[in-house]
């Protein structure tokens, strides 16, 4: 049996020492390979186009084009590269802006190496990396924004895009947005995890979403969740 192709990782950070450390970590891990290093957002976009990585580890604060804009441009490309934002700054504005730009996940630079490597695999597999705490903060950011600050009758109950979802798909989408895993959703709805995966596949297709992170955003925008809703 042929060995699976390694996950190709692009490293974008303005600190050369950190890039070198990340490259050593990635290249010493079976199944992963670093395909390039970028010290600016502009260079990250160029290398993403040239090297077609599976995952881009993206810093936020870089000279010239920052990581958020670089993420937006990379995610707009047809290559399918997914972005994992890795930053020192645990600020709501970065979480919100990064995910809105198309990032599939958000981690701090003090994340243990084993967790970072696991996150790369999760992102490469098409999953979004959103801890429940980040989910709740993202909900709060949406409700505080000008566009979504409306309440009561003035606030739309759903976007037209959600109108094509079945009742069960809305239930699954709501639970995804509340931070539940596939197993937790299956237990909550008394179905198998395979059924949950099927529903999530339908949601991704119907909503034109890349991964769970964008499903969460669609649920917020559609009014399926609010700041008063937490994990069950």
C-alpha positions in Angstrom: 0.0 0.0 0.0 1.3 3.4 -0.9 2.1 5.8 1.9 -0.2 8.8 2.0 1.1 12.1 0.8 2.5 14.2 3.7 0.6 17.3 4.8 2.3 20.3 3.2 2.7 23.2 5.6 3.7 26.8 4.8 5.1 28.9 7.7 4.3 32.6 7.8 5.8 34.7 10.7 8.0 37.8 10.8 10.4 36.3 13.4 13.0 34.2 11.6 13.9 32.3 14.8 10.3 31.2 15.3 9.9 30.2 11.7 13.0 28.0 12.0 11.7 26.4 15.2 8.4 25.7 13.6 10.1 24.2 10.5 12.2 21.9 12.6 9.1 20.8 14.5 7.1 20.2 11.3 9.9 18.5 9.4 10.7 16.2 12.3 7.1 14.9 12.5 6.1 12.0 10.3 3.4 12.8 7.8 4.2 16.6 7.8 6.6 18.6 5.6 7.4 22.3 5.5 7.2 23.7 2.0 8.3 27.3 2.6 8.8 30.2 5.0 7.4 33.7 4.7 8.3 36.8 6.7 5.6 39.0 5.4 2.0 38.6 4.4 2.8 39.5 0.8 5.4 36.7 0.6 3.0 34.3 2.3 0.4 34.9 -0.5 3.1 34.4 -3.2 4.4 31.2 -1.7 0.8 29.8 -1.2 0.2 30.3 -4.9 3.6 28.7 -5.8 3.8 25.8 -3.4 0.1 25.0 -2.9 0.3 24.0 0.7 -2.4 22.1 2.6 -2.1 24.3 5.7 -0.7 27.7 6.3 0.5 28.6 9.8 -0.2 32.4 9.8 1.0 35.1 12.1 -1.3 38.1 12.5 1.2 41.0 12.9 3.6 41.2 10.0 5.1 44.1 8.2 3.2 45.4 5.2 0.3 43.2 4.5 -0.8 41.7 7.8 -1.9 38.1 8.4 -5.6 38.8 8.2 -5.4 40.3 4.7 -3.0 37.5 3.7 -5.5 34.9 5.0 -8.3 36.6 3.0 -6.3 36.4 -0.2 -5.0 32.9 0.3 -8.5 31.6 1.1 -9.9 33.3 -2.1 -7.5 31.2 -4.2 -8.7 28.0 -5.8 -5.8 26.0 -4.4 -7.8 24.9 -1.3 -5.1 25.9 1.2 -6.4 26.2 4.7 -5.1 28.8 7.2 -4.4 28.2 10.9 -3.8 31.5 12.6 -1.0 31.3 15.2 -0.5 34.5 17.2 0.7 35.9 20.5 -2.3 38.1 20.8 -5.4 36.6 22.4 -7.7 39.3 21.2 -11.3 39.0 20.1 -10.8 41.2 17.1 -8.2 38.8 15.7 -10.4 35.8 16.3 -13.3 37.5 14.6 -11.4 39.0 11.7 -9.3 35.9 11.1 -12.3 33.6 10.8 -14.3 36.1 8.7 -11.2 36.2 6.4 -11.6 32.5 5.9 -9.2 31.0 8.5 -10.1 27.5 9.7 -8.7 27.9 13.1 -7.0 30.0 15.7 -4.2 29.1 18.2 -1.9 31.0 20.5 1.9 30.7 20.1 2.2 29.2 23.6 0.2 26.2 22.5 2.1 23.0 23.3 3.9 21.5 20.3 1.8 18.3 20.4 -1.4 20.3 20.3 -0.1 22.4 17.4 0.8 19.3 15.4 -2.7 17.8 16.1 -4.3 21.1 15.0 -2.4 21.0 11.7 -3.9 17.6 11.0 -7.4 18.7 12.0 -7.2 21.7 9.7 -5.8 19.6 6.8 -8.6 17.1 7.2 -11.1 19.9 6.6 -12.3 20.4 10.2 -12.4 23.8 11.9 -10.5 24.3 15.1 -12.9 26.2 17.4 -12.8 25.6 21.1 -16.1 26.4 22.9 -14.5 29.4 24.6 -13.6 30.9 21.2 -17.1 30.1 20.0 -18.7 32.1 22.8 -16.4 35.0 22.2 -17.1 35.0 18.5 -20.9 35.1 19.3 -20.3 38.1 21.5 -18.3 39.9 18.8 -21.1 39.4 16.3 -23.7 40.8 18.6 -21.6 43.8 19.4 -20.9 44.7 15.8 -22.9 47.4 14.0 -24.4 45.0 11.5 -25.7 42.5 14.0 -26.5 44.7 17.0 -30.2 44.8 16.2 -32.5 43.1 18.6 -36.2 42.0 18.7 -38.2 42.5 15.6 -35.4 44.4 13.9 -33.1 41.5 14.0 -33.5 39.0 11.1 -34.3 35.5 12.3 -32.5 33.8 9.5 -30.7 34.6 6.2 -32.3 33.4 3.0 -29.3 31.0 2.7 -30.6 29.1 5.7 -34.1 28.8 4.3 -33.1 25.7 2.3 -32.1 23.7 5.3 -34.2 20.9 6.8 -35.3 21.0 10.4 -32.6 18.4 11.3 -29.9 20.3 9.5 -30.8 23.4 11.5 -30.5 21.4 14.7 -27.1 20.1 13.7 -25.9 23.6 12.7 -27.1 25.0 16.0 -25.2 22.4 17.9 -22.0 22.9 15.8 -22.2 26.6 16.6 -22.5 25.9 20.3 -19.1 24.1 20.1 -20.2 20.5 20.3 -18.2 17.7 18.7 -19.7 15.2 16.2 -19.9 12.6 19.1 -21.7 15.1 21.4 -24.1 16.1 18.6 -24.9 12.4 18.0 -25.6 11.8 21.6 -27.8 14.9 21.8 -29.8 14.0 18.8 -29.8 10.2 19.4 -28.3 9.4 16.0 -25.0 7.9 14.9 -21.8 9.9 14.3 -22.0 8.8 10.7 -25.4 10.4 10.4 -24.0 13.6 11.9 -21.1 13.6 9.4 -23.6 13.2 6.6 -25.7 16.2 7.9 -22.5 18.3 8.2 -21.5 17.4 4.7 -24.9 18.6 3.5 -24.5 21.8 5.5 -21.1 22.5 4.0 -22.5 22.1 0.5 -25.7 24.1 1.0 -24.0 27.0 2.7 -20.9 27.0 0.6 -18.7 26.7 3.7 -15.2 25.4 3.7 -15.3 23.9 7.2 -16.9 24.0 10.7 -15.6 27.4 11.4 -17.6 28.9 8.5 -20.6 26.9 9.6 -20.4 28.5 13.0 -20.3 32.0 11.4 -23.3 31.1 9.2 -25.2 30.0 12.3 -24.5 33.3 14.0 -25.5 35.4 11.0 -28.6 33.4 10.6 -29.7 34.0 14.2 -29.7 30.3 15.2 -27.5 31.1 18.2 -27.0 34.1 20.5 -24.9 35.2 23.5 -27.4 33.7 25.9 -26.9 30.2 24.5 -24.1 28.1 25.8 -23.2 24.4 25.8 -25.9 22.2 27.1 
